Amino acid sequence: MKQTLLLTFLIWGSAIAAPPPQPIPRDGTCPSGYYASDKYCVPTSSARFAIKREGPCPSGYYASDKYCVAATDSAKALIPRAGSCPAGWYANGNYCVSTK
């Protein structure tokens, strides 16, 4: 999971909005806009970017079971925080949020 998130960061690190939705590992109930397919939650056409929830979701995201889901298509990119956030990102609880 962390490798996927790192890849997402590398691809979308300078993006204004969160990356497009993609399949994510399933942990219980899938977030809204996703459906269960074996061990994954797969996005529907109306899905927004979602990541595993690690505490309260930051501004621009809402909690959906064990995930944080972008509230709008223009939500800022989000990655799990592992120490200090990289340049161009700021800490918000257990997450780093893009400043762009």
N, C-alpha and C positions, 0 to 999 in steps of 0.2 A: 504494500500500500504506500509506504513512504517513498519507494522508488517511483511509483506513478505520480505522486504529488511533486517530487523533485522534477520529474520530466515536465509536468504541467507548469511548474515555476519557470523552468528554463525556456519553455515555448511561449508562455504568456506573461513572463515577468515584467515586460514593459507595456502590457496591454492596459487599456483603461477599464474595460469590463472583465468580468469573470469569464473563464473559458466556456465554450459550449458544453452542454451536458454530455456525459459519457457513461458507460456502464461502470458501476462501483461495486465492491464486495458487499454482499448482503449480510447485515447483522440484525436479525429480527425482521420487523416490518419495514418495507421499502419506503423511502420518502415520497411525498406527494409528487405526482408527475412521473413516477417510475413504477415498473412492475417486476415481480420476482421471476427469475429464470434461473433455476438451479441455485448456485451460490452467488448470484449477481442480482443487482437491481439494474434494470435496463430502462433508459429514458424513453418516454413517449414523445410525440411531436410537440407537446405542450410543456415538456420538462424544462427546468432551469438547472444551472450548475448546482451540484450538491457535494458535500464532503462529510465524512464522519464527524459527529459532534464531540468535542472535547471541552465540556463545560458550556456556559452560556454562549449563544451565537452572537457575533458582533453586529453592529448596526448595518442594515442593508440585507440581513439574513434572518430567517426565522427557523425555529426548531420544528422538525418533523420527525418524531420518534427519536432515533439515535443519529440524526443527520442535521446539518445546517443547510438550508436551501436558499439560494439567491431570491430575494423578494421581487426584483425586477431584472429585466435583461441588461440593465446598465449598472448592476451591483459591481463594486470593485472586486478585483481578484483577491483570493483568500488562500492562505496555506497554513498548515499547523505550525505553531511556534516551537522552535527547538533552540532555546537560548535567545540571544539577541537576534533581532530581525535584520535581514540584509538591507543594504542601501536601497532607498526607494520604497521601503515598506515601513510600517509602524506597528508597534505591539498593541493588541486589543485583546486582553485576557489571554487565552491559550492559542491565539492566532496572530499571524502577521497579515496586514492588509496593505494592498498597493496604495501608494500615495497618488498615483496617476489616474 
